[in-house]
Amino acid sequence: MIAADPSLIEDWLAYSEDKRTSGGWYLRRSGELGQLSRPASKITFPTIDEALAEFVVRELDYWMEPDEFPPGA
């Protein structure tokens, strides 16, 4: 549960803010979630806890897509 460990929010916000790629998803403290490459993907959640849970799932799914890792990379 995210509420049980608030440092998770800060850790994932730092990860999102420090990314050096336009790939994947971003997370904002306001509860906004989206992709820089797809402005229409923006979603705003009522709480940062809900946004963080969705961010983690979407971010991990994005980087696990086969097209993101070409053979031999």
PyMOL commands that set and color helices and strands:
alter all, ss='L'
color gray80, all
select helices_A, chain A and resi 2-4+7-18+48-64+66-68
alter helices_A, ss='H'
color red, helices_A
select strands_A, chain A and resi 26-27+32-35+38-44
alter strands_A, ss='S'
color yellow, strands_A
deselect
rebuild
show_as cartoon
